[in-house]
Amino acid sequence: MAADAVIALSLIVVAAGGAGAGFLAGYEYKVSPANAPGPVANSTLSILGAGTLSPFFPPLASTLANETPGVSAPTAAQTYEGSLDVTTALSSLHARADVAAVADLRLIPQRLEPNTASYTIVFAATPEVLVYDPSLAAFNGVTTSNWADKLVADVTTHGNAPFAVWNASTDPNGYNAIFSLELQGLLYSGSPTHYYPTFYGGASGAPAVPVSATTKVEKESQAATLIHTKVVSALITYRSYAVANHLSFVPFDPIVGLQANNSTALADYAKLSTTIVSSSGAFVSVAPAPVLFAVTVPTQAPNPALGAAFLHLLLSPQGIALLSAGGAFTPIFPGWTDHPSAVPSVLAPDVVGLPAWAAAYL
């Protein structure tokens, strides 16, 4: 695989000429993820992971390297980006890595199994939150119940910097932000479209087109810089990212934050959807699900034993302490797996089967 291959998906609207017709082009899919690890020496741990894991996995990888003679874990062999980019790199572009981790429990079973992976392990949860610029008066008194009203006023009445949104076709956080806005409307105003039109054009369930006057499409990896430099005034992201980057944030209702998994929450999630574009260019419908991070050792891992050792450390008290520091993640131990019989023997004591409600999403 070419080392400089790059995946870029961008949300665009194309106005067609001729007969005055207009049409939605949706998301444009270009080539492949940047710097995805290729074949590496067996002593080198290689990781492809969700961007939100970049503050957490490298120190854990260094711990494994420091405790294991002959093993190294250089950052050059680790790539952190959108979770859908991760699965595309492995399934379509034949990238090779010892560990693959994503921010949506559905992605490994749906996009990698059975050919590129034989199991998934859900290892942590973290809800969505609103990160905001605390210097703005528009957010004075912001709470779990009024954050969306404050956000709308921030970008309209107050005319502050826009709201950052992420590409939903490369990053689950892109579609989760849409769902959080819709769920806030559903719970607090009785309609999922109460806040949605301020930030997105297109019908709910169709491709969500960011409104240029109120939003700015950015890379989630730049979220902290965007807030600190006041390029944007607010954004929706994972609590883990906000905690790791010391950002001001307000928590959501557990349903709005995609944290709850009770029957009421699952019923609310089932009412919503949005449309993204797959790596083949096809439109795909995505529904809300609780935010659960999952990991696997790909079937073509250069060093599967080393990948399994990393997963064992991730699920150990040491890994749990790192993930939970500051309330970033809520670790899940034992981890939940969809195929207990396929998990390497070293991981067997660390996992149990998926709970029924989670298995239903696969």
N, C-alpha and C positions, 0 to 999 in steps of 0.2 A: 504494500500500500504506500502511496506517495506520502512522504512526511509532511509536505506542505498542503495536503488536501484540506479543504475547508468546507464545512456546511454552513450555509447562510440561508435562513428563511426569513422573509420579510412580508409583512402584511401590506398589500397594496390595493388600491382601487384604480381601475383603468376606465377612463371615459372613452368609449368607442366613437369614432366618427361615422359618417355615412348615415343617412336617414335619422340622425339625431338620437340614435339608440345609445344606451349606456349599459354596462354590465360589470358585475363584480368578478374580478380576477382572483380575489382571495389571497392565499398565501403562495409565494413563489419559492419553489424548492431548487436550490443550487447544489453543489457537490458534496463534500464530506467533512467530518469534524477536524478541527485544527489539532495537530500534534498528538493524535491518538497513538498510544504506544504500539509499536510493531514488535516483531520477534526480539527478545532480549536474552541475555545470558541467564542460565538457570538460577544463578545466585542473586539475580536482581528482581525485586518485587515490582511488578507493573500493575497500575490501577487505572481504570476508567470509572469516574464517579460523577454523581450529580454535583453541580457547582457549589451547593450549600454545604457540602461535606469538606470543602477545601481547608477550613480551619481545624478540622477534626481528624481526618484520616492521615495526613502527613506525620503528625507527632506520634500517632499510633504505629505507623509503618516504621518510623525511626526506632521506636521502642523494640519492635520485633527484630530489626536489623541489629541493634545493639546487644540483644540477648541471644542472637543466633549466629554462631561463628560462620563466616563465609557468605553471609547474606548482606546485601545493600538495598537501600530504598531511596534512590535519588529522586528529587522532584522532577527531573527530566523524564522519568519513566512513569509519571503520574499526570493524568489530564482530568480536569474537573470542568464540566460544562453542562448544558441542558440534558436532562435525562433521555429525551427522545433522540438527541444526537448520539448519546451513548449506545442506545440499542441499534441505531442505524449503522454506526461504525462497526459493531460486532456482527450484525446479521447480514448486512449488504456490502460492506466494504472490507470485510475480512480482517479487521483489526484484531490484534491478539493482546490479551491482558490476563493477569492472574486473578484479578478481582474486578467485578463490575457491580456498581451500586447505583440505584435509582431512587427517585423521590415519589414514586407511585407504585403501590404493591402490584398493580396489574401488568406493568410493562414487561417484566421478565417472562412470566407465563405466556402472555399474549404475543410478544414480539421475538422472544429468543427460544422458548421451548418448542419442540424437543430437540432441535438440531444444534443450536448454539449454546444452550444451557439445559441441564436436566432437573434443576430444582431452583427454588427461590427461598430465601430466609428473610422474613420481616423482623427487623431488629430495633426499630425506634419509631416514635411518633413525635410530631411537633406541629402545632396549629399555625394557621395564618394569623397575622396581626397587621395593624396599620402602623407603619413607620411614618413619622412626620417631623417637620422642622419646628423645634420648640420655640424658636425665636419669633414665629408668626403669631400675631394676635388672633388670627382666624381659628387657631386650635386651642385657645384658652378654654379650660373646662371640658375638654374632650373626654368622652366616656364610651363605654361599651355600647350604650344605647343610641348615642347621638353622633358617633364618628362620621357616618355617611352624610348626614346633614351638614356637619362642619366641613367635610371634604368638598361637597358641592358648592357651598358658599365660598370656600377658599379659592376655587378656580373660576368662579363666576362673579359673584358680588364683589369679592375682595380683589380679583384680578391677579392673584399671585402666580408664581411659577406653576407649570402644569403637573399633573398626576402621572407618575411613571407607570407604564404598562410593559409587559413582557410578551415575547412571541409565543403564542400558545402552541405552535406547531413544533417547537424545539424544546419547550420547557413546561412541565406540568404547572409551575407557578403561574404561567400565563393564563391557563384556563382556570386555575383555582382562584385567581384574583377576580375573574368574571363571576364565578360562582359565589364568592363571598359578597360581592355587591348585590347579586340577585337574592341571596338568602337573607341579607340584611333587609332588603325591601320586603321580602315575603314575611319575615318575622315581625318587623316593626311598623310596616306600612300596608301590609296586606297584599302586596303585589311584587313579584320578582322584577318587574320592569319599572319600579318607582325611581331607582337611581341609575339604572343601566343606560338609558338614552343620553344622559349627560356625558358619558364617557365612551360609549360605543354606538355606532350605527349598525343597521341590520337587525332583523328580528331576533329575539331570544331563541336560541337553538340553531340559528344560521351562523355563518362566519361572522365573527364580531370585528367590526372595522373601527379602530380607534378614532375618536373625534379629534381632529388636529387642534382645535381651539382650546381643548381642555386636557389633552394627554400628550405624552412624549414617549415614543417607542424606544426602549433602551435594552441593553444587556443587563440581566439581573446581577451579574458579577460586579457591575459598577455601581450598585445601589448605594453603598455607603458614601462613595465619592460624589454621587449625584446629589445626595442630601446635604453633605458638608459644603459643597460648592454652590448650593442653592439653584442648581440647574432644574431641579424639581422640588416641589414642596411636600410631597407625600408619595407613598407607594405601599402596596400590599406585598408582604413577603413572609417567610417562615420565621417563627419566634427564634429558632436556632440561629438564623442569620442576624437578627436584630441583637440578640444577646452577645454573639461572638464579636460583633462590630460596635458594641456599646452605643446603640442607637435608641432614641426616644420612641416608644411605641405604646399603643393602647391595645389591650386584648379584646378579642371578639367574644360574643356568645359562643359556647361550644359548637353549636350547629353551624353558625356563620363561619367559624374558624376551621370547619371541617375536622373537628376534633371528636365530636360525639359519634357513638355507634349504636345508640339505643334505637328502638323501633320508630320513635317519632322522627329522629334525625334521618334515619335511612329512608323513611317515607318522603321527607322533604327533599332529600337528594334525588330521589327517583322522579321528581317533578321537573327537573331541569336538565339541560344539555347545552352544548355549544358544538361548533363544527371546526375542525382543524384539517390540515392537509398532511397526508402521509408522505413518506419518502418517495413513493411512486407517483405522487401528484394527485392521488384520489382524495376526495373529501371524506372525512371520517367523523362520525358523531362521538362525542365524549360526554359522559355524565359525571356528576360529582361523586367523590368517594372520600372516606376519611384519609387524611394525609399520613401515610405509613411508608417509611423508607425500607427498601429491600436490597438484598445483596446475593451474589452467586459467584461461583468459580466457573467461568465459561468452559465448555467442553474442549476448546482448542487452546486453553491456557498454556503458555510456555512452561510454567512450573506449577501444576495444580496442587502439589503438596504444600508449596509455599503459600499459595492462595488460601488453602484450607487453614493453614496456621494463622494467617491474618484474621480470618473469620472467627477462629477460636479465640483469639485475643480480643477481637471486637466484642464478643459475647461474654468475656470474662469480667470479673469485678473491676479490673483496671480499665477495660474499654467502657464499661458502664459508667464509671466515675468520670471519665473524660467527656462522654456524651452528655451527661446530666449536669455538668458544672454550670452554675448560674441559671439553671432551669432551661437550658437550651433545648435538649431533647428529653423525652420520657422513654428511657430504654425499655425494651421488651425482652424479658428473659424468663423462661426459655424462649428462644426465637421461634416464630411460627413458620413452618415449612409446608409447601404444597405436596411434596413427595418425600416423606421421611426415609423410605427405602433407598432413595438415590443420594442421600446426603453422605459424604465421606465418614468413615467410622470415627475419626477423631472428633467430629461434630455431633455425633449421635446423642451424647449426654446434654448437648446444648440446645436441642430443639424439640418441639412438639408439633402436632398437626395444626393446621389453621383452624380457628374457631369457625363455626358454621356461617356466621354472618359475613366474615371476610372471604371465605371460600366461595360464597355466592357471587362475588365480584369477578371471579376468574372464569 
